[in-house]
């Protein structure tokens, strides 16, 4: 380029730069004009622009150094450097936003199992991580001691679908999906048991504590207040359901009562059937009075309310109504537990199972109601997903 042409081009660039400085900003069209010609002419124009305008040139030079094409960026940075040598520094550009922004971790799905006879159930919580990944927390909760087991970790959508399919196929207790806040509430209740007893949950729970605390819990529904007499008479039928086959008192708690019942049945004394029945009734009533004190009534009431929710979620309204009737009767302090069909059926089943243990026909370990893994499926649920 001849000297005259270079001077003409530099003058045009200078005009664009001065116009941008007067306007307070450089447009994309301005930057394209600066990039269209001779780099040497552009450097001349920027040198003069910076020299004449001083600090007033900095905003336009900063825009050119950030948004211009390569030649424009390089020339603008040289001009900014010259200004810096004169003590006129360009402002520090704001940090660039990351391409992926970390979001708050949150619970997005949850599943719960039915409750077994020990008051234990499995709960799964699916969290969305800060960068969109999935985290599955699997727990086993007890309504007497708190968090029994906890495990989990990162999980893919494909792996999650596989695990859920396995639950539907293999699980002995029904599982239902529920709102995350509901499951969070169950976990918080279990943690409250630890606090009341002065115990601590398993160490692995520490990693999940912040995630659990990030989701507001949903309060569990209260027990029903109205008792349907017709339904109440049928509440013993609940114990015939497969998922409630494990509902009975721990054999250790009624072992002496079961032995007394066996002795009464096998006594060589000649007594009337009425006396035998009265003796058996007295044993059953004694078990109920002892094992269904107010705290126990509250606990069994809650279990029935939870099972009612499970029955409704699995489209069994009649079973839900039976559970509601049993729960309403237990929740009513004015109703003696010994006269409630569900409680009586539960006590009789407990005595029969304890009798089988006493006779050596059933292993005590197999029917223990000590809190723990609820089923093989729940135990698998507590393993860490990969």
Beta strands, then each sheet from edge to edge (+ up, - down):
strand 1: 106-113
strand 2: 120-128
strand 3: 134-142
strand 4: 146-154
strand 5: 175-178
sheet 1: 4+ 3- 2+ 1- 5+
end
